[in-house]
Amino acid sequence: MGTVKISFDMTLDGVFDQMDKWFDPGDPGLQRASDELVFGADAVLIGRETYEFFREYWPTQTDDRGFAAHYNALPKYVASRTLSGPLDWNATLIDGDVADAVRGLRDRYGSLISHGYGELAATLMDAGLVDEVRAGIHPFLIGDAEVRLTSPHPVGLRLLGVESYDSGVIAARYAPR
């Protein structure tokens, strides 16, 4: 059975937006962590908002590591109540119950990754389908941001490991309790 890893980056005060102020894609530590996650993945699970943003961004990206090419080639499964298929960018709309669909995907793929901690992540967590949560915590305080880390209910996690980078970013890995 395959694994599901949720990955996201945020500021110390839990902010996800205004990334132009705090996210440095050239950070060598972040690149290593991203490479490990993405090159180890067989498929991607994303919600509608992430899909709409990523499908505009990633197809135009190139890099020396082959990261963009690999990410663009991965099969993507999109959870949405408002989109209709077929989707572009090597993506498939999840029909029906998301948790049931992801159970089926875990039977097909060894490693699935999901980005962000929104409704899709909460659904996967509630269904007991998350094996690992990876949080990149950046050394910034935004203060007035609208988009912050939220959860519809308390979620207990146990620490798997922590790594820090020269930039001050802390990469924490957790598993559900």
Secondary structure as UniProt FT lines:
FT   STRAND          3..11
FT   TURN            12..13
FT   HELIX           19..22
FT   TURN            25..26
FT   HELIX           28..39
FT   STRAND          43..47
FT   HELIX           48..57
FT   HELIX           58..60
FT   TURN            64..65
FT   HELIX           67..73
FT   STRAND          76..79
FT   STRAND          91..93
FT   HELIX           98..108
FT   STRAND          111..115
FT   HELIX           119..126
FT   TURN            127..128
FT   STRAND          132..138
FT   STRAND          157..164
FT   TURN            166..167
FT   STRAND          170..176
//
